[in-house]
Amino acid sequence: MSRALRWEVRKLAAQRRTYLGLGAATAAPVLLAAAIELHPPSPTDSGVPFFLRFAVESGFAVPLLTLLFSALFLFPLVTALVAGDIVAAEDHNRTLKTILTRSTSRSAIFAAKVVSAFGYVLAAVVAMGVAGTLAGGITSGFDPLPTFSTVISPSRALALVVGSFLVYAMPVLALAAVGILLSTVSRNSAAAVVGTLMFALVEQLTQIVPVLDGPAAQRWMLTAQLDAWETLFRTPLDWSPIVHAAYVSIVYAVAALAVAWIHFIRRDITG
């Protein structure tokens, strides 16, 4: 598997879309910090998101705002760019028959593709977190951060920002698993990328659909778990939303990868 993984990493490093996704994840918080610097919000304005009201007081609010704003479209797109292409690109380039006839097993090849796609997603999450924290600190300073119930010290704010991105990464990785499934089954990169985006968008649109907009249905939507990190900033800390987000993310990821793996190892390449 190590040889297959090195090959997959080299292929990702040679693709333009890899750098487009990482560049978007890095640029988004920088642009957000610049916009806040040019048009600072008022702390008394209740019509804007909570952390946006205090973004001029503490730069630690910027990466958190990036999580809020990127959940709708940016990060699903960044994830879909690679996860939706990881298998389908082999069909497009007519290289699947070549890699499946190597001495490496199909399961090892599939695992290498999953690990490389997940590694890319985690790298994008880290890039967004680091860029947001640095951009926020430069524009607003590394000062104490107001939360929903108190004001926390810079060291605790930094720790909670790191924890927020870790919690956020769970449903994003599950979304990447959905992208890998669509990439494997559809055999078309464009269809898999668009399909992953549509999956995320449709789940988000269920928030305005009668019957599906209730708490009972929304708690099982993968995109609803993208907001689980917010509970870290409430006192007392309630771990149940984070545990539930982990559970839902695992269910989605395991189900998607299991179906994709079965389809991949049974793939007919003789035609």
Residue frames relative to the residue before (quaternion, step in Angstrom):
aa qw qx qy qz dx dy dz
M 1.0000 0.0000 0.0000 0.0000 0.00 0.00 0.00
S 0.6020 0.5873 -0.3698 0.3949 3.60 1.05 -0.71
R 0.6475 0.5036 -0.3272 0.4690 3.59 1.01 -0.75
A 0.6470 0.5118 -0.3168 0.4682 3.56 0.99 -0.83
L 0.6506 0.5161 -0.3180 0.4574 3.58 1.00 -0.81
R 0.6410 0.5116 -0.3335 0.4649 3.60 0.94 -0.79
W 0.6420 0.5204 -0.3208 0.4626 3.57 1.02 -0.76
E 0.6614 0.5015 -0.3099 0.4636 3.59 0.95 -0.86
V 0.6421 0.5146 -0.3252 0.4660 3.59 1.01 -0.78
R 0.6425 0.5110 -0.3277 0.4677 3.59 0.99 -0.77
K 0.6452 0.5102 -0.3283 0.4644 3.58 0.99 -0.75
L 0.6422 0.5097 -0.3276 0.4696 3.60 0.98 -0.78
A 0.6626 0.5172 -0.3040 0.4484 3.57 0.98 -0.86
A 0.6956 0.4730 -0.2735 0.4665 3.60 1.16 -0.49
Q 0.6313 0.5557 -0.3277 0.4305 3.59 1.27 -0.18
R 0.5074 -0.6684 0.4599 0.2904 3.56 -0.96 0.90
R 0.6397 0.5537 -0.3441 0.4072 3.59 0.94 -0.81
T 0.5573 0.5984 -0.3913 0.4223 3.59 1.15 -0.51
Y 0.7223 0.4287 -0.2372 0.4881 3.56 0.89 -0.96
L 0.5734 0.5638 -0.3819 0.4555 3.58 1.17 -0.49
G 0.6746 0.4943 -0.2944 0.4626 3.57 0.93 -0.89
L 0.6757 0.4771 -0.2907 0.4809 3.57 0.91 -0.92
G 0.6400 0.5267 -0.3251 0.4553 3.57 1.04 -0.74
A 0.6491 0.5071 -0.3178 0.4696 3.58 1.00 -0.80
A 0.6524 0.5135 -0.3134 0.4609 3.59 0.98 -0.85
T 0.6853 0.4690 -0.2821 0.4803 3.59 1.07 -0.68
A 0.6993 0.4947 -0.2787 0.4343 3.57 0.94 -0.88
A 0.5879 0.6261 -0.3733 0.3507 3.60 1.01 -0.76
P 0.7222 0.4115 -0.2891 0.4750 3.67 0.70 -0.87
V 0.6003 0.5521 -0.3669 0.4475 3.60 1.12 -0.58
L 0.6625 0.4886 -0.2984 0.4830 3.57 0.95 -0.86
L 0.6314 0.5310 -0.3307 0.4582 3.57 1.04 -0.77
A 0.6555 0.5038 -0.3102 0.4693 3.58 0.94 -0.87
A 0.6480 0.5139 -0.3188 0.4630 3.58 1.01 -0.80
A 0.6477 0.5158 -0.3189 0.4613 3.59 0.99 -0.81
I 0.6487 0.5062 -0.3187 0.4706 3.58 1.00 -0.79
E 0.6384 0.5286 -0.3220 0.4575 3.58 1.05 -0.77
L 0.7004 0.4619 -0.2694 0.4728 3.57 1.00 -0.83
H 0.7930 0.1117 -0.0425 0.5973 3.59 1.04 -0.76
P 0.1010 -0.8417 0.5282 0.0487 3.60 0.37 1.18
P 0.4022 -0.7128 0.5178 0.2491 3.60 -0.92 0.87
S 0.4819 -0.6495 0.5028 0.3050 3.54 -1.27 0.33
P 0.4873 -0.6761 0.4636 0.3009 3.64 -0.86 0.89
T 0.6803 0.4875 -0.2949 0.4610 3.61 1.17 -0.42
D 0.5353 0.6296 -0.4029 0.3933 3.59 1.28 -0.06
S 0.2182 -0.8156 0.5279 0.0921 3.57 -0.33 1.25
G 0.6005 0.6018 -0.3533 0.3904 3.59 1.24 -0.18
V 0.6583 0.4604 -0.3132 0.5065 3.60 1.25 0.01
P 0.6672 -0.4896 0.3555 0.4344 3.62 -1.19 0.37
F 0.6652 -0.5629 0.3192 0.3725 3.53 -1.07 0.83
F 0.7415 0.4234 -0.2526 0.4551 3.59 0.63 -1.07
L 0.5716 0.5842 -0.3901 0.4241 3.60 1.16 -0.42
R 0.6123 0.5714 -0.3499 0.4198 3.57 1.09 -0.67
F 0.7741 0.3284 -0.1606 0.5168 3.58 1.12 -0.66
A 0.3586 0.7622 -0.4776 0.2498 3.58 1.24 0.28
V 0.6536 0.4950 -0.3257 0.4709 3.59 1.16 -0.48
E 0.6487 0.5170 -0.3120 0.4631 3.60 1.25 -0.33
S 0.8064 0.0440 0.0085 0.5897 3.58 1.08 -0.70
G 0.4342 -0.7158 0.4901 0.2427 3.55 -0.84 0.99
F 0.5466 0.6244 -0.4012 0.3878 3.60 1.21 -0.30
A 0.5721 0.5915 -0.3836 0.4192 3.58 1.23 -0.26
V 0.5806 0.6287 -0.3737 0.3579 3.61 1.11 -0.59
P 0.6868 0.4482 -0.3236 0.4720 3.67 0.74 -0.82
L 0.6275 0.5294 -0.3405 0.4582 3.59 1.08 -0.62
L 0.6338 0.5107 -0.3239 0.4822 3.57 1.05 -0.73
T 0.6113 0.5494 -0.3455 0.4529 3.57 1.09 -0.70
L 0.6252 0.5265 -0.3342 0.4693 3.58 1.04 -0.73
L 0.6522 0.5218 -0.3154 0.4505 3.57 0.97 -0.84
F 0.7539 0.4201 -0.2189 0.4552 3.55 0.78 -1.05
S 0.6782 0.5030 -0.3017 0.4428 3.61 1.09 -0.62
A 0.5347 0.6612 -0.4024 0.3391 3.60 1.19 -0.40
L 0.6525 0.5557 -0.3223 0.4020 3.58 1.05 -0.71
F 0.8501 0.0060 0.0511 0.5241 3.58 0.74 -0.98
L 0.6577 0.5722 -0.3366 0.3560 3.60 0.79 -1.01
F 0.7716 0.3776 -0.2377 0.4533 3.57 0.56 -1.06
P 0.5725 0.5365 -0.4057 0.4688 3.64 1.04 -0.41
L 0.6499 0.5041 -0.3185 0.4712 3.59 1.04 -0.74
V 0.6452 0.5168 -0.3221 0.4615 3.58 0.91 -0.90
T 0.6670 0.4976 -0.2941 0.4701 3.57 0.98 -0.85
A 0.6897 0.5021 -0.2878 0.4351 3.57 0.87 -0.96
L 0.5712 0.6284 -0.3865 0.3599 3.60 1.04 -0.67
V 0.7689 0.3101 -0.1724 0.5319 3.59 0.98 -0.81
A 0.6724 0.5031 -0.3172 0.4406 3.60 0.82 -0.93
G 0.6917 0.4789 -0.2831 0.4606 3.58 1.00 -0.76
D 0.7087 0.4501 -0.2410 0.4868 3.57 1.26 -0.35
I 0.5037 0.7332 -0.3883 0.2407 3.55 1.21 -0.55
V 0.7598 0.2800 -0.1687 0.5620 3.61 1.09 -0.68
A 0.6548 0.5459 -0.3202 0.4131 3.57 0.91 -0.92
A 0.5777 0.5907 -0.3833 0.4128 3.61 1.10 -0.57
E 0.6072 0.5529 -0.3565 0.4455 3.59 1.10 -0.64
D 0.6373 0.5057 -0.3255 0.4818 3.59 1.06 -0.70
H 0.6664 0.5163 -0.3074 0.4414 3.55 0.92 -0.93
N 0.7459 0.3930 -0.2044 0.4975 3.57 0.99 -0.90
R 0.3861 -0.7495 0.4513 0.2925 3.57 1.34 -0.02
T 0.4607 0.6800 -0.4459 0.3557 3.57 1.01 0.84
L 0.4489 0.7141 -0.4526 0.2893 3.59 1.23 -0.14
K 0.6432 0.5263 -0.3350 0.4439 3.59 0.93 -0.85
T 0.6395 0.5423 -0.3232 0.4388 3.57 1.04 -0.76
I 0.7272 0.4343 -0.2666 0.4598 3.58 0.77 -1.00
L 0.6688 0.5036 -0.3133 0.4482 3.61 1.08 -0.58
T 0.6716 0.4651 -0.3076 0.4878 3.58 1.23 -0.24
R 0.4570 0.6603 -0.4643 0.3737 3.59 1.24 0.23
S 0.6669 -0.5155 0.3595 0.4004 3.54 -1.31 0.21
T 0.5740 0.5851 -0.3821 0.4269 3.60 1.19 -0.40
S 0.4964 -0.6759 0.4570 0.2964 3.57 -0.94 0.87
R 0.6218 -0.5458 0.4062 0.3879 3.55 -1.23 0.45
S 0.6299 0.5396 -0.3389 0.4441 3.58 0.99 -0.77
A 0.6538 0.5046 -0.3142 0.4683 3.59 0.99 -0.80
I 0.6394 0.5124 -0.3269 0.4709 3.59 1.01 -0.78
F 0.6577 0.5014 -0.3117 0.4679 3.57 0.93 -0.88
A 0.6516 0.5133 -0.3189 0.4587 3.59 0.93 -0.87
A 0.6388 0.5258 -0.3289 0.4553 3.59 1.00 -0.79
K 0.6439 0.5096 -0.3206 0.4722 3.58 1.02 -0.76
V 0.6461 0.5128 -0.3203 0.4658 3.59 0.98 -0.81
V 0.6773 0.4947 -0.2978 0.4559 3.58 0.84 -0.96
S 0.6702 0.4903 -0.3110 0.4623 3.60 0.93 -0.83
A 0.6444 0.5062 -0.3245 0.4724 3.61 1.01 -0.76
F 0.6577 0.4939 -0.3046 0.4804 3.58 0.96 -0.85
G 0.6345 0.5318 -0.3332 0.4512 3.59 1.01 -0.77
Y 0.6292 0.5252 -0.3260 0.4711 3.56 1.04 -0.78
V 0.6543 0.5115 -0.3184 0.4569 3.60 0.90 -0.90
L 0.6676 0.4889 -0.3057 0.4709 3.59 0.91 -0.88
A 0.6259 0.5271 -0.3413 0.4625 3.59 1.03 -0.73
A 0.6495 0.5051 -0.3172 0.4717 3.60 1.03 -0.76
V 0.6291 0.5223 -0.3326 0.4700 3.60 1.01 -0.76
V 0.6609 0.4968 -0.3040 0.4733 3.59 0.93 -0.90
A 0.6437 0.5258 -0.3274 0.4494 3.60 0.94 -0.87
M 0.6689 0.4911 -0.3042 0.4678 3.58 0.94 -0.86
G 0.6661 0.5110 -0.3067 0.4484 3.58 0.95 -0.82
V 0.6781 0.4795 -0.2935 0.4734 3.58 0.89 -0.92
A 0.6660 0.4996 -0.3075 0.4608 3.59 0.89 -0.92
G 0.6672 0.5077 -0.3064 0.4507 3.59 0.94 -0.84
T 0.6658 0.5001 -0.3067 0.4610 3.57 0.95 -0.86
L 0.6820 0.4763 -0.2948 0.4703 3.58 0.91 -0.88
A 0.6601 0.5025 -0.3140 0.4616 3.60 0.92 -0.87
G 0.6614 0.5023 -0.3046 0.4663 3.57 0.98 -0.83
G 0.6598 0.5124 -0.3095 0.4542 3.55 0.99 -0.83
I 0.6550 0.5154 -0.3151 0.4539 3.57 1.00 -0.80
T 0.7451 0.4165 -0.2297 0.4675 3.59 0.90 -0.89
S 0.8264 0.2148 -0.0834 0.5138 3.60 0.94 -0.84
G 0.5307 -0.6497 0.4033 0.3655 3.58 1.24 -0.14
F 0.4442 -0.6709 0.5270 0.2736 3.55 -1.23 0.55
D 0.1957 0.8125 -0.5116 0.1996 3.54 0.60 1.22
P 0.7022 -0.4365 0.3265 0.4580 3.62 -1.25 0.20
L 0.3185 -0.7773 0.5252 0.1358 3.56 -1.02 0.87
P 0.3436 -0.7111 0.5688 0.2298 3.62 -0.78 0.94
T 0.1316 -0.7771 0.6112 0.0719 3.58 -1.00 0.85
F 0.7642 -0.3712 0.2492 0.4648 3.57 -1.27 -0.17
S 0.8226 0.2232 -0.0932 0.5147 3.61 1.07 -0.59
T 0.8107 0.0792 -0.0215 0.5797 3.62 1.18 -0.35
V 0.4301 -0.6341 0.5531 0.3272 3.55 -1.34 -0.25
I 0.1712 -0.8157 0.5489 0.0637 3.57 -0.71 1.08
S 0.5989 -0.5945 0.4167 0.3382 3.53 -1.23 0.61
P 0.6615 -0.5140 0.3558 0.4143 3.62 -1.18 0.38
S 0.6573 0.5084 -0.3287 0.4489 3.61 0.92 -0.82
R 0.6690 0.4678 -0.3049 0.4906 3.59 0.96 -0.79
A 0.6159 0.5463 -0.3476 0.4488 3.59 1.02 -0.72
L 0.6498 0.5101 -0.3137 0.4682 3.58 0.97 -0.86
A 0.6498 0.5160 -0.3153 0.4606 3.58 0.96 -0.86
L 0.6851 0.4755 -0.2869 0.4714 3.59 0.96 -0.83
V 0.5896 0.5440 -0.3685 0.4698 3.60 1.13 -0.57
V 0.6457 0.5029 -0.3161 0.4798 3.59 0.95 -0.86
G 0.6611 0.5039 -0.3031 0.4659 3.58 0.95 -0.88
S 0.6247 0.5502 -0.3361 0.4404 3.57 1.05 -0.76
F 0.6839 0.4732 -0.2900 0.4735 3.56 0.93 -0.86
L 0.6079 0.5342 -0.3568 0.4667 3.59 1.11 -0.57
V 0.6598 0.4865 -0.3045 0.4851 3.58 0.96 -0.86
Y 0.6437 0.5304 -0.3142 0.4534 3.58 0.99 -0.84
A 0.6320 0.5673 -0.3326 0.4100 3.58 1.05 -0.76
M 0.5787 0.6192 -0.3859 0.3645 3.62 1.06 -0.59
P 0.7341 0.3760 -0.2647 0.4996 3.66 0.65 -0.90
V 0.5907 0.5619 -0.3788 0.4379 3.61 1.13 -0.51
L 0.6421 0.5025 -0.3193 0.4830 3.59 1.01 -0.77
A 0.6275 0.5181 -0.3343 0.4755 3.58 1.05 -0.71
L 0.6298 0.5143 -0.3300 0.4795 3.58 1.05 -0.71
A 0.6145 0.5317 -0.3412 0.4725 3.58 1.08 -0.68
A 0.6224 0.5360 -0.3369 0.4603 3.59 1.06 -0.71
V 0.6198 0.5186 -0.3322 0.4863 3.58 1.08 -0.73
G 0.6414 0.5247 -0.3169 0.4614 3.59 1.00 -0.80
I 0.6388 0.5139 -0.3182 0.4760 3.58 1.02 -0.80
L 0.6224 0.5345 -0.3347 0.4636 3.58 1.01 -0.77
L 0.6936 0.4643 -0.2812 0.4736 3.58 0.80 -0.97
S 0.6279 0.5354 -0.3333 0.4560 3.58 1.06 -0.71
T 0.6769 0.4960 -0.2851 0.4631 3.57 1.03 -0.82
V 0.7331 0.4433 -0.2345 0.4594 3.55 0.89 -0.97
S 0.7211 0.4717 -0.2661 0.4321 3.58 0.85 -0.94
R 0.2168 -0.8004 0.5182 0.2092 3.59 1.14 -0.74
N 0.6730 0.4263 -0.2844 0.5334 3.58 1.24 0.45
S 0.4357 -0.7364 0.4533 0.2497 3.57 -0.57 1.17
A 0.6734 0.5054 -0.3058 0.4445 3.57 0.83 -0.98
A 0.6615 0.5034 -0.3060 0.4642 3.57 0.96 -0.89
A 0.6666 0.5015 -0.3068 0.4583 3.59 0.98 -0.80
V 0.6488 0.5092 -0.3195 0.4665 3.60 0.97 -0.83
V 0.6820 0.4673 -0.2803 0.4878 3.58 0.86 -0.98
G 0.6434 0.5377 -0.3226 0.4390 3.57 0.98 -0.82
T 0.6403 0.5131 -0.3211 0.4729 3.58 1.02 -0.76
L 0.6505 0.5025 -0.3090 0.4784 3.57 0.99 -0.83
M 0.6632 0.5044 -0.3047 0.4614 3.57 0.95 -0.86
F 0.5994 0.5571 -0.3512 0.4551 3.57 1.07 -0.73
A 0.6856 0.4705 -0.2805 0.4795 3.58 0.88 -0.96
L 0.6687 0.5095 -0.3051 0.4474 3.59 0.94 -0.87
V 0.6594 0.5067 -0.3152 0.4572 3.59 0.91 -0.89
E 0.6398 0.5120 -0.3330 0.4664 3.59 0.96 -0.78
Q 0.6650 0.4901 -0.3108 0.4701 3.59 0.99 -0.74
L 0.6512 0.5218 -0.3142 0.4527 3.58 1.08 -0.70
T 0.5364 0.6243 -0.4143 0.3884 3.61 1.17 -0.33
Q 0.5387 0.6344 -0.3988 0.3851 3.58 1.25 -0.32
I 0.7430 0.3411 -0.2175 0.5332 3.60 1.22 -0.37
V 0.5419 0.5981 -0.4027 0.4319 3.60 1.28 0.24
P 0.4814 -0.6665 0.4781 0.3088 3.61 -0.75 0.96
V 0.7673 0.2850 -0.2949 0.4931 3.54 -1.15 0.81
L 0.7594 0.3587 -0.2043 0.5030 3.62 0.84 -0.95
D 0.6137 0.5837 -0.3502 0.4000 3.60 1.21 -0.26
G 0.5347 0.6449 -0.3985 0.3733 3.59 1.26 -0.06
P 0.6748 -0.5110 0.3471 0.4037 3.59 -1.22 0.40
A 0.6259 0.5630 -0.3518 0.4093 3.60 0.97 -0.76
A 0.7157 0.4143 -0.2516 0.5029 3.60 1.00 -0.79
Q 0.6717 0.5279 -0.3079 0.4186 3.58 0.91 -0.86
R 0.6115 0.5731 -0.3638 0.4065 3.60 1.04 -0.58
W 0.7077 0.4163 -0.2630 0.5066 3.60 1.27 -0.29
M 0.5042 0.6171 -0.4397 0.4142 3.58 1.26 0.19
L 0.4960 -0.6839 0.4468 0.2944 3.57 -0.82 0.98
T 0.6776 0.5016 -0.3068 0.4418 3.59 0.90 -0.87
A 0.5777 0.5787 -0.3832 0.4296 3.60 1.16 -0.44
Q 0.6304 0.5508 -0.3324 0.4345 3.58 1.16 -0.51
L 0.5123 0.6540 -0.4153 0.3706 3.60 1.26 -0.20
D 0.6943 0.4462 -0.2724 0.4947 3.60 1.24 -0.30
A 0.3972 0.7527 -0.4608 0.2516 3.61 1.25 0.03
W 0.5780 0.6154 -0.3742 0.3836 3.60 1.13 -0.59
E 0.5618 0.6368 -0.3904 0.3557 3.61 1.10 -0.54
T 0.5900 0.5948 -0.3719 0.3997 3.58 1.12 -0.55
L 0.5498 0.6211 -0.3937 0.3961 3.61 1.21 -0.38
F 0.7257 0.4301 -0.2286 0.4859 3.57 1.18 -0.53
R 0.5770 0.5501 -0.3881 0.4625 3.56 1.22 0.48
T 0.1883 -0.7721 0.5993 0.0954 3.54 -1.13 0.69
P 0.4858 -0.2707 -0.8179 0.1476 1.54 -1.49 2.04
L 0.5816 -0.6007 0.4287 0.3423 3.53 -1.21 0.58
D 0.1330 -0.7796 0.6106 0.0416 3.55 -0.83 1.07
W 0.2684 -0.8113 0.5037 0.1270 3.57 -0.44 1.24
S 0.4936 0.7095 -0.4209 0.2754 3.60 1.17 -0.40
P 0.6524 0.4933 -0.3544 0.4532 3.70 0.88 -0.68
I 0.6537 0.5065 -0.3177 0.4639 3.59 1.03 -0.73
V 0.6414 0.5082 -0.3168 0.4796 3.58 0.99 -0.85
H 0.6554 0.5022 -0.3122 0.4698 3.57 0.97 -0.84
A 0.6341 0.5248 -0.3326 0.4604 3.61 0.99 -0.80
A 0.6378 0.5170 -0.3242 0.4700 3.58 1.01 -0.77
Y 0.6567 0.5171 -0.3083 0.4542 3.57 0.94 -0.89
V 0.6757 0.4835 -0.2953 0.4716 3.59 0.84 -0.96
S 0.6510 0.5207 -0.3187 0.4511 3.59 0.94 -0.86
I 0.6500 0.5105 -0.3145 0.4670 3.59 0.97 -0.82
V 0.6424 0.5255 -0.3279 0.4513 3.59 0.95 -0.85
Y 0.6681 0.4910 -0.2981 0.4730 3.58 0.88 -0.93
A 0.6948 0.4944 -0.2858 0.4372 3.58 0.82 -1.02
V 0.6783 0.4892 -0.2995 0.4592 3.58 0.85 -0.94
A 0.6568 0.5095 -0.3162 0.4572 3.59 0.91 -0.87
A 0.6829 0.4880 -0.2935 0.4576 3.59 0.86 -0.95
L 0.6983 0.4693 -0.2819 0.4612 3.59 0.86 -0.94
A 0.6140 0.5495 -0.3543 0.4422 3.59 1.05 -0.67
V 0.6707 0.4798 -0.2935 0.4836 3.58 0.91 -0.91
A 0.6548 0.5108 -0.3131 0.4609 3.58 0.95 -0.87
W 0.6565 0.5173 -0.3116 0.4520 3.61 0.94 -0.86
I 0.6468 0.5106 -0.3195 0.4678 3.59 0.93 -0.88
H 0.6623 0.4965 -0.3026 0.4725 3.57 0.94 -0.88
F 0.6682 0.5198 -0.3040 0.4369 3.59 0.97 -0.85
I 0.7221 0.4445 -0.2704 0.4559 3.61 0.79 -0.92
R 0.6955 0.4373 -0.2707 0.5017 3.58 1.23 -0.38
R 0.3701 0.7667 -0.4579 0.2560 3.53 1.32 0.10
D 0.3089 -0.7434 0.5701 0.1639 3.58 -0.91 0.99
I 0.0575 -0.8195 0.5701 -0.0007 3.60 -0.62 1.12
T 0.4780 0.6940 -0.4292 0.3251 3.58 1.23 0.18
G 0.6201 0.5757 -0.3466 0.4048 3.57 1.20 -0.50
